[in-house]
Amino acid sequence: MAVTLPIMRLALVLAAPICASLTPAIAQGVGGIVDIDENVRIEQVRIAIQNPSGDSAINGRVIDAVRRTLGVFPGDLFSRTRVDFALVSVRRQPLVAATDYSVDPGASGGVNINLRITLATSALGKKPGGMLPNGSLRDFPVLYDWEGTYVKLRLEALSMYYGNNNAWYGRPDVFLKGNPLVAGTPAGSGYSHWAEGFIHAGIYGITPITDNLNAYAGFSSIQSGSVGQELFTDLSRSYFGVEDAFVGLVGGRTGDVGDRLIFNASVGRQRFTLGDGFLIMNTAQNGEMRAALQSNPRWSADLLGLAQVRYNNVKAEVFYLKPDELPVVDSETALVGANVEAKLGQAFDLAGSYLYVPESKFSYFTTTQTFSRQGLRVWDARLRWQPNPAGTSGVFWSSEAAVQTNEHFPMLATAFYGELGYSFAELPWSPTISYRYAQFSGDNPTTSRFERWDPLYSGGTGEQWVQGLNHFKLFQDSNLVSHRFQLRLRPSANVELVPQFWMFRADSLANLGGNPGLSFLGSNALGSEINLTAKWFVSRNVMLQGHVAATFPGEAVVQALGQKPGPWLSTMGFLRIAY
């Protein structure tokens, strides 16, 4: 429910100058995503002993036991809560007194986990940890940690400044016509800016039922707010709502010869990502009455039922998903799906998925007919090839291809991407260069079947499936052909710079179902964009990020407006503190 919180509004106003100082006054940010480490691919899991034993054999046995007990592997999607829970089992090892970890950006867009182990001088020296048994705030955010029972608080706060110049190419009357998110006056010609932020607080815990089975649960809520001239509105808003609310069971065992079996089942309000977000990542919506359009704090679906099994390097999962959409645009979509992922040797990661939509009120449009998303079927295949170990120089390739049909009417939509890159780990700033081609089919009005790609709940960051930090707001991942040239630079272990150059074209001149101002295109040329993102992982708990972008209109936009507008410029900066 919406609430009015003067204190929250005042905090946002006071925070704006802080974030404004992070970036220049007129340039741009992300397509609504700032949760840059959660649910991205793990590239490396590094384990180090802080106080190694003089016996190297003992050190080796401890590191090997930690790897097997941890159950978090390269190729998995990173989750702070999951890693925290996994470390509970690690600390139950007799020789492990304490654990700590940090996260830094990987060379090819993922993250590296740096796990630090402190050896116990004696198993008898172990004692309960956390604020409750010790009565000390030094243990924050851990409430209790003993014999496999672990309870922690979650506290995350973010303050963001965002500015636009010539938003919507100065013509919100054309590009926002009929948009249900518009209220008051949207951004347009000239410079506009706003501040937004959120506080995310919750409690999460895990406890053993048997030696090989644990129960876990999580609950959290988010207070968000926005002040100033946003992309869709100039109305100040604040909103409070439940975010996570789930329970689950996780367990497994390691055989005498090292075979690993891990199983996990959970249900409730929680986040879900399939692969790298090509099909499913944004399982909740932000903005409008919920505020915080660009900081995008809400990720949890209304309902996720998930069952997973991993045996060595093969993972299988089935799920039922109901995304948490804004009430004003709620399509009441439900999805069921199955996914299998396998790692073949050190070089290849293979995966395949099947999705089905049993219910939905979302519609597809042609000039003569309207169809429903209900009955949609999706077949998807993924491949990643990286012959050199993560963290070393070498080539990498990733690709994904998917086909969509519908059981109720003729449909054949396709999507594909391929990315080729090379990491120069030995050079200063460890540059990684890559090129990605992506194509999402548009509808051909001369055929009897429907061919426009349904992007479902794709998204992520500007390095995943937010294609163009400004352009994505105008033309999302359907009827689109994109070329992305990207460079990653690491001036230090905790700082990353990511410049990008994009070129965009439409797959078809028929664009019904996209932006209403671009329903019928006179050209395939949509535009181009250049942007730069800078990230500073100050510590495990503190992060600064900023980026700038300039987007230039193509002939399709020029014809839609009847004139050639200037570029769309924007800037963003945020400070995030997370425990």
Summary of the structure (lengths in Angstrom):
residues: 579
radius of gyration: 24.0
end to end distance: 25.8
largest distance: 78.7
contacts: 2018
relative contact order: 0.14
helix: 14%
strand: 48%
